Amino acid sequence: MLYSKSAEYAIQAMIYLAEREGEGLSMVSSIAEQYNIPRQFLAKLIQTLSRNRLVKSYRGRSGGVELARPANSITMMEIVNTIDGPPPVEERCVIGLDVCTDEATCPLHFEWTHIRSLIRDTLEHQTLAELASGMRKKRQELAQLLKES
């Protein structure tokens, strides 16, 4: 897995909010239900996202959550780093060896270095708006498949 289950849930919640950007506040319970996320757990993630200014959270009877800034200005890397923390300064060996450097490599060192670079680049450049757009497209494709069957 590229990131924790917590980060996965946070990404899903952020996609939900991005899909409804400009439509008003969303309830945490609605997000939890849509993505089958434990509600209390999601509430804690929303608090973390709010403290890090990725979402705005409003309490009370007419409360809810919304994105703190436009979806096209939030990257996956921001969400993952908010929940999981920044990546380690020194990367760990993919097969768990104590020493794995460019000078003393494991069998997968150079392949994994390339893959890790691609993953980091994707997380840094994939915006929340792009993810939301992709989700809308996926739902349309699924609806079309259901219609045809």
N, CA, C and O atoms as a GROMACS GRO file, in nm:
protein
  596
    1MET      N    1   0.085  -0.117   0.000
    1MET     CA    2   0.000   0.000   0.000
    1MET      C    3   0.090   0.124   0.000
    1MET      O    4   0.196   0.125   0.062
    2LEU      N    5   0.047   0.227  -0.069
    2LEU     CA    6   0.125   0.350  -0.081
    2LEU      C    7   0.113   0.439   0.041
    2LEU      O    8   0.206   0.514   0.074
    3TYR      N    9   0.000   0.430   0.108
    3TYR     CA   10  -0.026   0.514   0.224
    3TYR      C   11  -0.123   0.438   0.314
    3TYR      O   12  -0.175   0.332   0.277
    4SER      N   13  -0.145   0.492   0.431
    4SER     CA   14  -0.227   0.423   0.530
    4SER      C   15  -0.375   0.419   0.492
    4SER      O   16  -0.420   0.492   0.403
    5LYS      N   17  -0.448   0.334   0.560
    5LYS     CA   18  -0.594   0.327   0.543
    5LYS      C   19  -0.655   0.461   0.584
    5LYS      O   20  -0.754   0.505   0.525
    6SER      N   21  -0.598   0.525   0.685
    6SER     CA   22  -0.647   0.657   0.727
    6SER      C   23  -0.635   0.758   0.614
    6SER      O   24  -0.728   0.835   0.589
    7ALA      N   25  -0.520   0.758   0.546
    7ALA     CA   26  -0.501   0.850   0.433
    7ALA      C   27  -0.597   0.817   0.320
    7ALA      O   28  -0.649   0.906   0.254
    8GLU      N   29  -0.621   0.688   0.299
    8GLU     CA   30  -0.717   0.647   0.195
    8GLU      C   31  -0.856   0.702   0.227
    8GLU      O   32  -0.923   0.756   0.139
    9TYR      N   33  -0.899   0.689   0.352
    9TYR     CA   34  -1.028   0.743   0.393
    9TYR      C   35  -1.033   0.895   0.376
    9TYR      O   36  -1.133   0.951   0.331
   10ALA      N   37  -0.924   0.961   0.412
   10ALA     CA   38  -0.919   1.107   0.399
   10ALA      C   39  -0.930   1.149   0.252
   10ALA      O   40  -0.999   1.245   0.220
   11ILE      N   41  -0.862   1.077   0.164
   11ILE     CA   42  -0.870   1.106   0.021
   11ILE      C   43  -1.014   1.088  -0.028
   11ILE      O   44  -1.065   1.171  -0.103
   12GLN      N   45  -1.078   0.980   0.015
   12GLN     CA   46  -1.216   0.955  -0.026
   12GLN      C   47  -1.309   1.067   0.023
   12GLN      O   48  -1.396   1.113  -0.051
   13ALA      N   49  -1.290   1.109   0.147
   13ALA     CA   50  -1.372   1.218   0.201
   13ALA      C   51  -1.349   1.347   0.124
   13ALA      O   52  -1.443   1.420   0.096
   14MET      N   53  -1.225   1.373   0.091
   14MET     CA   54  -1.192   1.496   0.017
   14MET      C   55  -1.250   1.490  -0.125
   14MET      O   56  -1.295   1.592  -0.177
   15ILE      N   57  -1.250   1.372  -0.187
   15ILE     CA   58  -1.311   1.358  -0.319
   15ILE      C   59  -1.461   1.387  -0.308
   15ILE      O   60  -1.517   1.457  -0.393
   16TYR      N   61  -1.525   1.334  -0.206
   16TYR     CA   62  -1.668   1.359  -0.184
   16TYR      C   63  -1.693   1.510  -0.178
   16TYR      O   64  -1.785   1.560  -0.243
   17LEU      N   65  -1.612   1.581  -0.099
   17LEU     CA   66  -1.630   1.726  -0.085
   17LEU      C   67  -1.601   1.798  -0.216
   17LEU      O   68  -1.668   1.895  -0.250
   18ALA      N   69  -1.502   1.751  -0.290
   18ALA     CA   70  -1.467   1.814  -0.418
   18ALA      C   71  -1.580   1.796  -0.520
   18ALA      O   72  -1.607   1.887  -0.599
   19GLU      N   73  -1.644   1.681  -0.517
   19GLU     CA   74  -1.755   1.657  -0.610
   19GLU      C   75  -1.874   1.749  -0.580
   19GLU      O   76  -1.957   1.775  -0.667
   20ARG      N   77  -1.881   1.795  -0.458
   20ARG     CA   78  -1.993   1.882  -0.417
   20ARG      C   79  -1.948   2.026  -0.393
   20ARG      O   80  -2.018   2.104  -0.329
   21GLU      N   81  -1.832   2.058  -0.444
   21GLU     CA   82  -1.777   2.192  -0.426
   21GLU      C   83  -1.876   2.298  -0.473
   21GLU      O   84  -1.929   2.290  -0.584
   22GLY      N   85  -1.901   2.396  -0.388
   22GLY     CA   86  -1.993   2.504  -0.422
   22GLY      C   87  -2.138   2.474  -0.393
   22GLY      O   88  -2.224   2.560  -0.413
   23GLU      N   89  -2.168   2.353  -0.345
   23GLU     CA   90  -2.306   2.315  -0.317
   23GLU      C   91  -2.344   2.329  -0.171
   23GLU      O   92  -2.455   2.290  -0.132
   24GLY      N   93  -2.256   2.383  -0.091
   24GLY     CA   94  -2.285   2.397   0.052
   24GLY      C   95  -2.214   2.292   0.135
   24GLY      O   96  -2.125   2.222   0.086
   25LEU      N   97  -2.253   2.283   0.261
   25LEU     CA   98  -2.187   2.195   0.356
   25LEU      C   99  -2.232   2.051   0.339
   25LEU      O  100  -2.346   2.023   0.298
   26SER      N  101  -2.143   1.959   0.371
   26SER     CA  102  -2.173   1.816   0.369
   26SER      C  103  -2.163   1.762   0.510
   26SER      O  104  -2.082   1.808   0.590
   27MET      N  105  -2.245   1.664   0.539
   27MET     CA  106  -2.243   1.600   0.670
   27MET      C  107  -2.141   1.487   0.671
   27MET      O  108  -2.128   1.412   0.574
   28VAL      N  109  -2.068   1.476   0.782
   28VAL     CA  110  -1.970   1.369   0.797
   28VAL      C  111  -2.039   1.233   0.783
   28VAL      O  112  -1.982   1.141   0.724
   29SER      N  113  -2.159   1.221   0.836
   29SER     CA  114  -2.232   1.094   0.827
   29SER      C  115  -2.262   1.056   0.681
   29SER      O  116  -2.260   0.938   0.647
   30SER      N  117  -2.288   1.154   0.596
   30SER     CA  118  -2.314   1.126   0.454
   30SER      C  119  -2.188   1.077   0.385
   30SER      O  120  -2.192   0.985   0.303
   31ILE      N  121  -2.076   1.139   0.417
   31ILE     CA  122  -1.948   1.096   0.359
   31ILE      C  123  -1.917   0.954   0.404
   31ILE      O  124  -1.880   0.869   0.324
   32ALA      N  125  -1.932   0.930   0.534
   32ALA     CA  126  -1.904   0.798   0.591
   32ALA      C  127  -1.990   0.691   0.524
   32ALA      O  128  -1.942   0.582   0.493
   33GLU      N  129  -2.115   0.722   0.503
   33GLU     CA  130  -2.206   0.626   0.440
   33GLU      C  131  -2.168   0.600   0.295
   33GLU      O  132  -2.168   0.485   0.251
   34GLN      N  133  -2.136   0.706   0.220
   34GLN     CA  134  -2.101   0.693   0.078
   34GLN      C  135  -1.981   0.601   0.058
   34GLN      O  136  -1.981   0.518  -0.033
   35TYR      N  137  -1.879   0.615   0.143
   35TYR     CA  138  -1.755   0.538   0.126
   35TYR      C  139  -1.739   0.425   0.227
   35TYR      O  140  -1.633   0.362   0.233
   36ASN      N  141  -1.844   0.399   0.307
   36ASN     CA  142  -1.838   0.292   0.406
   36ASN      C  143  -1.719   0.310   0.502
   36ASN      O  144  -1.642   0.217   0.524
   37ILE      N  145  -1.707   0.430   0.556
   37ILE     CA  146  -1.602   0.464   0.650
   37ILE      C  147  -1.667   0.473   0.788
   37ILE      O  148  -1.773   0.534   0.802
   38PRO      N  149  -1.606   0.414   0.892
   38PRO     CA  150  -1.662   0.430   1.026
   38PRO      C  151  -1.676   0.580   1.060
   38PRO      O  152  -1.579   0.655   1.052
   39ARG      N  153  -1.797   0.621   1.098
   39ARG     CA  154  -1.827   0.763   1.116
   39ARG      C  155  -1.738   0.831   1.220
   39ARG      O  156  -1.687   0.941   1.195
   40GLN      N  157  -1.719   0.768   1.334
   40GLN     CA  158  -1.636   0.830   1.440
   40GLN      C  159  -1.492   0.845   1.393
   40GLN      O  160  -1.426   0.945   1.423
   41PHE      N  161  -1.443   0.745   1.320
   41PHE     CA  162  -1.307   0.750   1.269
   41PHE      C  163  -1.294   0.864   1.168
   41PHE      O  164  -1.196   0.939   1.170
   42LEU      N  165  -1.392   0.876   1.081
   42LEU     CA  166  -1.391   0.984   0.982
   42LEU      C  167  -1.397   1.121   1.050
   42LEU      O  168  -1.331   1.215   1.006
   43ALA      N  169  -1.474   1.131   1.157
   43ALA     CA  170  -1.484   1.259   1.229
   43ALA      C  171  -1.346   1.302   1.280
   43ALA      O  172  -1.313   1.420   1.276
   44LYS      N  173  -1.266   1.207   1.328
   44LYS     CA  174  -1.131   1.239   1.375
   44LYS      C  175  -1.041   1.281   1.258
   44LYS      O  176  -0.960   1.373   1.272
   45LEU      N  177  -1.056   1.215   1.143
   45LEU     CA  178  -0.978   1.253   1.025
   45LEU      C  179  -1.016   1.394   0.980
   45LEU      O  180  -0.930   1.472   0.942
   46ILE      N  181  -1.146   1.425   0.984
   46ILE     CA  182  -1.193   1.558   0.945
   46ILE      C  183  -1.132   1.663   1.037
   46ILE      O  184  -1.096   1.771   0.992
   47GLN      N  185  -1.122   1.632   1.166
   47GLN     CA  186  -1.058   1.726   1.260
   47GLN      C  187  -0.914   1.754   1.219
   47GLN      O  188  -0.869   1.868   1.220
   48THR      N  189  -0.842   1.649   1.182
   48THR     CA  190  -0.703   1.665   1.139
   48THR      C  191  -0.696   1.747   1.010
   48THR      O  192  -0.612   1.836   0.997
   49LEU      N  193  -0.783   1.717   0.915
   49LEU     CA  194  -0.786   1.792   0.790
   49LEU      C  195  -0.821   1.938   0.816
   49LEU      O  196  -0.769   2.027   0.748
   50SER      N  197  -0.907   1.963   0.911
   50SER     CA  198  -0.947   2.100   0.947
   50SER      C  199  -0.832   2.175   1.013
   50SER      O  200  -0.806   2.291   0.980
   51ARG      N  201  -0.763   2.109   1.106
   51ARG     CA  202  -0.648   2.173   1.172
   51ARG      C  203  -0.540   2.210   1.071
   51ARG      O  204  -0.466   2.307   1.091
   52ASN      N  205  -0.530   2.134   0.965
   52ASN     CA  206  -0.429   2.160   0.862
   52ASN      C  207  -0.483   2.240   0.745
   52ASN      O  208  -0.421   2.249   0.639
   53ARG      N  209  -0.600   2.300   0.764
   53ARG     CA  210  -0.662   2.393   0.670
   53ARG      C  211  -0.690   2.336   0.531
   53ARG      O  212  -0.680   2.406   0.430
   54LEU      N  213  -0.726   2.207   0.528
   54LEU     CA  214  -0.771   2.148   0.402
   54LEU      C  215  -0.922   2.149   0.393
   54LEU      O  216  -0.978   2.153   0.283
   55VAL      N  217  -0.989   2.145   0.508
   55VAL     CA  218  -1.135   2.157   0.512
   55VAL      C  219  -1.173   2.260   0.618
   55VAL      O  220  -1.095   2.290   0.709
   56LYS      N  221  -1.293   2.311   0.603
   56LYS     CA  222  -1.353   2.396   0.706
   56LYS      C  223  -1.465   2.315   0.768
   56LYS      O  224  -1.543   2.251   0.698
   57SER      N  225  -1.472   2.319   0.899
   57SER     CA  226  -1.572   2.243   0.971
   57SER      C  227  -1.658   2.338   1.053
   57SER      O  228  -1.607   2.427   1.122
   58TYR      N  229  -1.788   2.319   1.045
   58TYR     CA  230  -1.882   2.404   1.117
   58TYR      C  231  -1.967   2.318   1.208
   58TYR      O  232  -2.022   2.216   1.165
   59ARG      N  233  -1.978   2.358   1.334
   59ARG     CA  234  -2.058   2.283   1.431
   59ARG      C  235  -2.201   2.332   1.432
   59ARG      O  236  -2.235   2.436   1.375
   60GLY      N  237  -2.282   2.254   1.497
   60GLY     CA  238  -2.419   2.297   1.520
   60GLY      C  239  -2.519   2.230   1.429
   60GLY      O  240  -2.486   2.146   1.346
   61ARG      N  241  -2.642   2.271   1.447
   61ARG     CA  242  -2.756   2.212   1.377
   61ARG      C  243  -2.742   2.219   1.225
   61ARG      O  244  -2.776   2.122   1.156
   62SER      N  245  -2.695   2.329   1.174
   62SER     CA  246  -2.680   2.342   1.028
   62SER      C  247  -2.533   2.332   0.988
   62SER      O  248  -2.492   2.387   0.886
   63GLY      N  249  -2.455   2.263   1.070
   63GLY     CA  250  -2.312   2.251   1.045
   63GLY      C  251  -2.278   2.147   0.940
   63GLY      O  252  -2.366   2.087   0.878
   64GLY      N  253  -2.150   2.128   0.921
   64GLY     CA  254  -2.101   2.031   0.824
   64GLY      C  255  -1.958   2.067   0.787
   64GLY      O  256  -1.892   2.142   0.858
   65VAL      N  257  -1.912   2.013   0.676
   65VAL     CA  258  -1.776   2.039   0.630
   65VAL      C  259  -1.776   2.077   0.483
   65VAL      O  260  -1.867   2.042   0.407
   66GLU      N  261  -1.673   2.150   0.444
   66GLU     CA  262  -1.650   2.186   0.305
   66GLU      C  263  -1.500   2.203   0.284
   66GLU      O  264  -1.424   2.214   0.380
   67LEU      N  265  -1.459   2.205   0.160
   67LEU     CA  266  -1.318   2.229   0.130
   67LEU      C  267  -1.278   2.369   0.176
   67LEU      O  268  -1.357   2.463   0.166
   68ALA      N  269  -1.157   2.383   0.226
   68ALA     CA  270  -1.108   2.513   0.271
   68ALA      C  271  -1.057   2.597   0.155
   68ALA      O  272  -1.051   2.720   0.164
   69ARG      N  273  -1.021   2.532   0.045
   69ARG     CA  274  -0.978   2.603  -0.076
   69ARG      C  275  -1.022   2.524  -0.198
   69ARG      O  276  -1.068   2.410  -0.185
   70PRO      N  277  -1.009   2.583  -0.314
   70PRO     CA  278  -1.055   2.514  -0.435
   70PRO      C  279  -0.988   2.377  -0.454
   70PRO      O  280  -0.870   2.359  -0.424
   71ALA      N  281  -1.065   2.283  -0.505
   71ALA     CA  282  -1.017   2.146  -0.525
   71ALA      C  283  -0.897   2.140  -0.619
   71ALA      O  284  -0.813   2.051  -0.607
   72ASN      N  285  -0.889   2.234  -0.712
   72ASN     CA  286  -0.776   2.232  -0.806
   72ASN      C  287  -0.647   2.283  -0.743
   72ASN      O  288  -0.542   2.284  -0.808
   73SER      N  289  -0.652   2.327  -0.617
   73SER     CA  290  -0.531   2.374  -0.550
   73SER      C  291  -0.486   2.278  -0.438
   73SER      O  292  -0.393   2.309  -0.364
   74ILE      N  293  -0.552   2.164  -0.426
   74ILE     CA  294  -0.517   2.065  -0.324
   74ILE      C  295  -0.466   1.940  -0.395
   74ILE      O  296  -0.532   1.888  -0.485
   75THR      N  297  -0.349   1.892  -0.354
   75THR     CA  298  -0.292   1.772  -0.415
   75THR      C  299  -0.309   1.652  -0.324
   75THR      O  300  -0.332   1.665  -0.203
   76MET      N  301  -0.297   1.535  -0.383
   76MET     CA  302  -0.301   1.412  -0.305
   76MET      C  303  -0.190   1.411  -0.201
   76MET      O  304  -0.209   1.364  -0.089
   77MET      N  305  -0.073   1.464  -0.237
   77MET     CA  306   0.040   1.465  -0.145
   77MET      C  307   0.007   1.544  -0.019
   77MET      O  308   0.044   1.503   0.091
   78GLU      N  309  -0.064   1.656  -0.033
   78GLU     CA  310  -0.103   1.734   0.084
   78GLU      C  311  -0.192   1.652   0.177
   78GLU      O  312  -0.176   1.656   0.299
   79ILE      N  313  -0.285   1.580   0.119
   79ILE     CA  314  -0.378   1.500   0.200
   79ILE      C  315  -0.302   1.388   0.270
   79ILE      O  316  -0.318   1.369   0.391
   80VAL      N  317  -0.221   1.314   0.196
   80VAL     CA  318  -0.146   1.203   0.253
   80VAL      C  319  -0.051   1.253   0.362
   80VAL      O  320  -0.044   1.194   0.470
   81ASN      N  321   0.021   1.362   0.335
   81ASN     CA  322   0.115   1.415   0.435
   81ASN      C  323   0.043   1.466   0.559
   81ASN      O  324   0.095   1.455   0.670
   82THR      N  325  -0.077   1.520   0.542
   82THR     CA  326  -0.155   1.568   0.655
   82THR      C  327  -0.191   1.452   0.747
   82THR      O  328  -0.188   1.467   0.869
   83ILE      N  329  -0.226   1.340   0.691
   83ILE     CA  330  -0.270   1.225   0.771
   83ILE      C  331  -0.152   1.138   0.815
   83ILE      O  332  -0.145   1.100   0.932
   84ASP      N  333  -0.063   1.106   0.725
   84ASP     CA  334   0.047   1.013   0.754
   84ASP      C  335   0.177   1.082   0.794
   84ASP      O  336   0.271   1.017   0.840
   85GLY      N  337   0.184   1.212   0.775
   85GLY     CA  338   0.309   1.283   0.798
   85GLY      C  339   0.394   1.280   0.673
   85GLY      O  340   0.370   1.200   0.583
   86PRO      N  341   0.494   1.367   0.668
   86PRO     CA  342   0.578   1.370   0.548
   86PRO      C  343   0.658   1.241   0.533
   86PRO      O  344   0.682   1.172   0.632
   87PRO      N  345   0.700   1.210   0.411
   87PRO     CA  346   0.779   1.087   0.392
   87PRO      C  347   0.913   1.098   0.465
   87PRO      O  348   0.962   1.209   0.487
   88PRO      N  349   0.971   0.985   0.503
   88PRO     CA  350   1.099   0.990   0.575
   88PRO      C  351   1.208   1.052   0.488
   88PRO      O  352   1.206   1.041   0.366
   89VAL      N  353   1.302   1.118   0.553
   89VAL     CA  354   1.414   1.179   0.482
   89VAL      C  355   1.495   1.072   0.412
   89VAL      O  356   1.531   1.085   0.295
   90GLU      N  357   1.525   0.964   0.484
   90GLU     CA  358   1.598   0.853   0.425
   90GLU      C  359   1.498   0.742   0.394
   90GLU      O  360   1.430   0.692   0.483
   91GLU      N  361   1.491   0.703   0.268
   91GLU     CA  362   1.398   0.598   0.226
   91GLU      C  363   1.445   0.463   0.280
   91GLU      O  364   1.564   0.436   0.289
   92ARG      N  365   1.347   0.380   0.316
   92ARG     CA  366   1.378   0.246   0.364
   92ARG      C  367   1.390   0.150   0.248
   92ARG      O  368   1.332   0.171   0.141
   93CYS      N  369   1.464   0.044   0.270
   93CYS     CA  370   1.481  -0.060   0.169
   93CYS      C  371   1.348  -0.130   0.146
   93CYS      O  372   1.276  -0.161   0.242
   94VAL      N  373   1.314  -0.154   0.022
   94VAL     CA  374   1.186  -0.215  -0.013
   94VAL      C  375   1.174  -0.359   0.036
   94VAL      O  376   1.063  -0.408   0.058
   95ILE      N  377   1.287  -0.428   0.055
   95ILE     CA  378   1.281  -0.565   0.107
   95ILE      C  379   1.330  -0.573   0.252
   95ILE      O  380   1.352  -0.682   0.304
   96GLY      N  381   1.348  -0.458   0.316
   96GLY     CA  382   1.375  -0.453   0.460
   96GLY      C  383   1.519  -0.470   0.504
   96GLY      O  384   1.543  -0.498   0.621
   97LEU      N  385   1.615  -0.454   0.414
   97LEU     CA  386   1.754  -0.466   0.454
   97LEU      C  387   1.798  -0.342   0.532
   97LEU      O  388   1.747  -0.233   0.510
   98ASP      N  389   1.894  -0.361   0.623
   98ASP     CA  390   1.944  -0.248   0.703
   98ASP      C  391   2.019  -0.147   0.618
   98ASP      O  392   2.004  -0.027   0.637
   99VAL      N  393   2.099  -0.195   0.526
   99VAL     CA  394   2.178  -0.106   0.441
   99VAL      C  395   2.137  -0.128   0.296
   99VAL      O  396   2.146  -0.238   0.242
  100CYS      N  397   2.092  -0.020   0.235
  100CYS     CA  398   2.054  -0.026   0.094
  100CYS      C  399   2.074   0.114   0.038
  100CYS      O  400   1.989   0.202   0.055
  101THR      N  401   2.185   0.133  -0.028
  101THR     CA  402   2.218   0.263  -0.086
  101THR      C  403   2.254   0.244  -0.232
  101THR      O  404   2.257   0.132  -0.282
  102ASP      N  405   2.281   0.354  -0.300
  102ASP     CA  406   2.323   0.343  -0.440
  102ASP      C  407   2.455   0.268  -0.451
  102ASP      O  408   2.484   0.209  -0.556
  103GLU      N  409   2.535   0.269  -0.345
  103GLU     CA  410   2.664   0.200  -0.346
  103GLU      C  411   2.652   0.054  -0.304
  103GLU      O  412   2.725  -0.031  -0.355
  104ALA      N  413   2.560   0.024  -0.213
  104ALA     CA  414   2.538  -0.112  -0.164
  104ALA      C  415   2.389  -0.143  -0.179
  104ALA      O  416   2.310  -0.121  -0.087
  105THR      N  417   2.353  -0.193  -0.296
  105THR     CA  418   2.211  -0.206  -0.332
  105THR      C  419   2.153  -0.342  -0.298
  105THR      O  420   2.224  -0.442  -0.291
  106CYS      N  421   2.022  -0.343  -0.277
  106CYS     CA  422   1.949  -0.470  -0.270
  106CYS      C  423   1.910  -0.506  -0.413
  106CYS      O  424   1.928  -0.425  -0.504
  107PRO      N  425   1.857  -0.625  -0.435
  107PRO     CA  426   1.821  -0.666  -0.571
  107PRO      C  427   1.716  -0.576  -0.639
  107PRO      O  428   1.709  -0.574  -0.762
  108LEU      N  429   1.636  -0.504  -0.562
  108LEU     CA  430   1.530  -0.422  -0.622
  108LEU      C  431   1.558  -0.272  -0.610
  108LEU      O  432   1.472  -0.191  -0.646
  109HIS      N  433   1.673  -0.234  -0.561
  109HIS     CA  434   1.701  -0.094  -0.528
  109HIS      C  435   1.670   0.004  -0.641
  109HIS      O  436   1.592   0.098  -0.621
  110PHE      N  437   1.728  -0.015  -0.756
  110PHE     CA  438   1.712   0.083  -0.864
  110PHE      C  439   1.570   0.082  -0.922
  110PHE      O  440   1.517   0.187  -0.959
  111GLU      N  441   1.510  -0.036  -0.932
  111GLU     CA  442   1.371  -0.043  -0.980
  111GLU      C  443   1.279   0.029  -0.882
  111GLU      O  444   1.194   0.108  -0.923
  112TRP      N  445   1.296   0.002  -0.751
  112TRP     CA  446   1.211   0.063  -0.650
  112TRP      C  447   1.235   0.213  -0.642
  112TRP      O  448   1.140   0.289  -0.620
  113THR      N  449   1.358   0.258  -0.659
  113THR     CA  450   1.387   0.402  -0.659
  113THR      C  451   1.308   0.471  -0.770
  113THR      O  452   1.253   0.579  -0.750
  114HIS      N  453   1.303   0.409  -0.887
  114HIS     CA  454   1.227   0.464  -1.000
  114HIS      C  455   1.077   0.464  -0.970
  114HIS      O  456   1.009   0.564  -0.994
  115ILE      N  457   1.027   0.354  -0.918
  115ILE     CA  458   0.885   0.344  -0.885
  115ILE      C  459   0.848   0.447  -0.779
  115ILE      O  460   0.746   0.515  -0.791
  116ARG      N  461   0.929   0.460  -0.676
  116ARG     CA  462   0.903   0.557  -0.568
  116ARG      C  463   0.899   0.699  -0.624
  116ARG      O  464   0.817   0.780  -0.581
  117SER      N  465   0.987   0.728  -0.718
  117SER     CA  466   0.988   0.860  -0.781
  117SER      C  467   0.860   0.886  -0.859
  117SER      O  468   0.804   0.995  -0.854
  118LEU      N  469   0.812   0.785  -0.931
  118LEU     CA  470   0.686   0.797  -1.006
  118LEU      C  471   0.568   0.819  -0.912
  118LEU      O  472   0.480   0.901  -0.938
  119ILE      N  473   0.567   0.745  -0.801
  119ILE     CA  474   0.459   0.759  -0.703
  119ILE      C  475   0.460   0.900  -0.644
  119ILE      O  476   0.356   0.965  -0.637
  120ARG      N  477   0.576   0.946  -0.602
  120ARG     CA  478   0.588   1.080  -0.544
  120ARG      C  479   0.542   1.187  -0.644
  120ARG      O  480   0.472   1.281  -0.607
  121ASP      N  481   0.583   1.172  -0.769
  121ASP     CA  482   0.545   1.268  -0.872
  121ASP      C  483   0.393   1.269  -0.892
  121ASP      O  484   0.333   1.375  -0.906
  122THR      N  485   0.332   1.151  -0.892
  122THR     CA  486   0.187   1.142  -0.907
  122THR      C  487   0.116   1.209  -0.791
  122THR      O  488   0.025   1.289  -0.812
  123LEU      N  489   0.157   1.178  -0.669
  123LEU     CA  490   0.094   1.238  -0.552
  123LEU      C  491   0.110   1.390  -0.548
  123LEU      O  492   0.019   1.461  -0.505
  124GLU      N  493   0.224   1.439  -0.594
  124GLU     CA  494   0.250   1.583  -0.592
  124GLU      C  495   0.171   1.658  -0.698
  124GLU      O  496   0.140   1.776  -0.680
  125HIS      N  497   0.137   1.593  -0.809
  125HIS     CA  498   0.074   1.663  -0.920
  125HIS      C  499  -0.074   1.632  -0.941
  125HIS      O  500  -0.143   1.705  -1.012
  126GLN      N  501  -0.123   1.525  -0.881
  126GLN     CA  502  -0.265   1.488  -0.896
  126GLN      C  503  -0.348   1.576  -0.804
  126GLN      O  504  -0.333   1.571  -0.682
  127THR      N  505  -0.436   1.656  -0.863
  127THR     CA  506  -0.517   1.745  -0.780
  127THR      C  507  -0.648   1.678  -0.741
  127THR      O  508  -0.693   1.582  -0.803
  128LEU      N  509  -0.706   1.731  -0.638
  128LEU     CA  510  -0.834   1.683  -0.590
  128LEU      C  511  -0.942   1.702  -0.697
  128LEU      O  512  -1.031   1.618  -0.710
  129ALA      N  513  -0.935   1.810  -0.771
  129ALA     CA  514  -1.031   1.834  -0.879
  129ALA      C  515  -1.021   1.725  -0.986
  129ALA      O  516  -1.124   1.680  -1.037
  130GLU      N  517  -0.901   1.682  -1.018
  130GLU     CA  518  -0.882   1.575  -1.116
  130GLU      C  519  -0.938   1.443  -1.065
  130GLU      O  520  -1.000   1.367  -1.140
  131LEU      N  521  -0.917   1.416  -0.936
  131LEU     CA  522  -0.971   1.294  -0.876
  131LEU      C  523  -1.124   1.295  -0.880
  131LEU      O  524  -1.187   1.195  -0.914
  132ALA      N  525  -1.183   1.408  -0.844
  132ALA     CA  526  -1.329   1.420  -0.844
  132ALA      C  527  -1.384   1.401  -0.984
  132ALA      O  528  -1.486   1.334  -1.003
  133SER      N  529  -1.319   1.459  -1.082
  133SER     CA  530  -1.361   1.444  -1.221
  133SER      C  531  -1.353   1.297  -1.264
  133SER      O  532  -1.442   1.246  -1.331
  134GLY      N  533  -1.247   1.231  -1.224
  134GLY     CA  534  -1.230   1.089  -1.255
  134GLY      C  535  -1.338   1.003  -1.190
  134GLY      O  536  -1.385   0.906  -1.249
  135MET      N  537  -1.378   1.040  -1.068
  135MET     CA  538  -1.484   0.965  -1.000
  135MET      C  539  -1.619   0.984  -1.068
  135MET      O  540  -1.696   0.889  -1.081
  136ARG      N  541  -1.646   1.107  -1.113
  136ARG     CA  542  -1.772   1.130  -1.186
  136ARG      C  543  -1.774   1.046  -1.313
  136ARG      O  544  -1.876   0.986  -1.347
  137LYS      N  545  -1.661   1.042  -1.383
  137LYS     CA  546  -1.652   0.964  -1.506
  137LYS      C  547  -1.672   0.815  -1.477
  137LYS      O  548  -1.741   0.745  -1.551
  138LYS      N  549  -1.612   0.767  -1.370
  138LYS     CA  550  -1.626   0.626  -1.333
  138LYS      C  551  -1.772   0.593  -1.304
  138LYS      O  552  -1.821   0.489  -1.348
  139ARG      N  553  -1.842   0.679  -1.232
  139ARG     CA  554  -1.983   0.655  -1.201
  139ARG      C  555  -2.067   0.650  -1.329
  139ARG      O  556  -2.158   0.569  -1.340
  140GLN      N  557  -2.036   0.738  -1.424
  140GLN     CA  558  -2.109   0.738  -1.551
  140GLN      C  559  -2.084   0.608  -1.627
  140GLN      O  560  -2.176   0.549  -1.683
  141GLU      N  561  -1.958   0.564  -1.628
  141GLU     CA  562  -1.924   0.439  -1.697
  141GLU      C  563  -1.993   0.320  -1.633
  141GLU      O  564  -2.043   0.232  -1.702
  142LEU      N  565  -1.996   0.317  -1.498
  142LEU     CA  566  -2.064   0.208  -1.428
  142LEU      C  567  -2.213   0.210  -1.456
  142LEU      O  568  -2.274   0.105  -1.476
  143ALA      N  569  -2.273   0.328  -1.458
  143ALA     CA  570  -2.416   0.340  -1.488
  143ALA      C  571  -2.445   0.289  -1.629
  143ALA      O  572  -2.545   0.221  -1.652
  144GLN      N  573  -2.356   0.321  -1.722
  144GLN     CA  574  -2.373   0.275  -1.860
  144GLN      C  575  -2.362   0.123  -1.869
  144GLN      O  576  -2.438   0.059  -1.942
  145LEU      N  577  -2.268   0.066  -1.797
  145LEU     CA  578  -2.252  -0.079  -1.796
  145LEU      C  579  -2.377  -0.147  -1.739
  145LEU      O  580  -2.422  -0.250  -1.790
  146LEU      N  581  -2.430  -0.090  -1.632
  146LEU     CA  582  -2.551  -0.146  -1.572
  146LEU      C  583  -2.671  -0.138  -1.666
  146LEU      O  584  -2.754  -0.228  -1.672
  147LYS      N  585  -2.676  -0.029  -1.739
  147LYS     CA  586  -2.784  -0.006  -1.836
  147LYS      C  587  -2.778  -0.112  -1.948
  147LYS      O  588  -2.880  -0.162  -1.993
  148GLU      N  589  -2.656  -0.143  -1.990
  148GLU     CA  590  -2.638  -0.237  -2.100
  148GLU      C  591  -2.662  -0.383  -2.060
  148GLU      O  592  -2.692  -0.467  -2.144
  149SER      N  593  -2.649  -0.412  -1.931
  149SER     CA  594  -2.666  -0.552  -1.890
  149SER      C  595  -2.807  -0.586  -1.848
  149SER      O  596  -2.834  -0.701  -1.812
   0.00000   0.00000   0.00000
